[in-house]
């Protein structure tokens, strides 16, 4: 009797679990973007794929892909297929772009954006994928041409000796000029400060890849203020934005770079104090503004007063 009751209980439990599993279905929109490579040659190709899962009884999400402005689109492939079984069925949309980079360097691929209907509230919602960075290396050089070997004549040997002598003389002159320049070259701080700061800017992209927008703007602001303090001798952390820009205008920096810098500080403050999340295109534009300002700072020759400008 007890064994029969146990078997009935187990059978009912199995039936109940099976019913719950059959009732589970995709009731939300899931999306992801994938790059098949993060490092390629300039003449190579890379694939960007956007995959969106959505319920069968909802409309197709509206998709805005990245602009791919620094790539040539070789081919585009789009496919929608039905996934799952029974009540667990859902639709999967895959869009693939085959891309070829137009230039070498660290190229950003901005976010894809989606607009879709939320199945719970029936409201229109939006979403976005992360930002990718692709390292594009210059393509390899061409193989050296095949040169036909010939027996060199006496006149040819004399000509070769003359060329070698001229090269040696020219090399001696270059070495002399180089040694003379070393004696009068500026201090390492004056020569390399922009180079080191620009290298620090490149490392901020890792925070964007991790979608840490607030930390990215905080780090970018700190790098910029430290550069202004070290290069121009200004108390960048104490001065207001207006007073800081007014003092920077006394240096030999094009006015448009200072105006753009005001735009960067305005957006950075909104991110810090209001939780604002800028568009990826705006973030890339502001990053370029900061980089251009630092490059323009190379034209300012610092006075040797403790290794810094003293224009407080």
Secondary structure, DSSP 8 states (H G I E B T S, - for coil): -HHHHHHHHHHHHHHHHHHHHHH----S-EEEEEES-SEEETT--EEEEEEEEE-TTS---EEE----TTEEEEEEEEEEEEESSGGG-EEEEEEEEEEEESSSEEEEE---EEEEE-TTT--EEEEE---EEEEEE----------------HHHHHHHHHHHHHHHHHHHHHHHHHHHHHHH---HHHHHHHHHHHHHHHHTHHHHHTT-HHHHHHHHHHHHHHHHHHHH---TTTS-HHHHHHHHTTSS--HHHHHHHHHHHHHHHHHHHH-----HHHHHHHHHHHHHHHHHGGGS----BTTB----
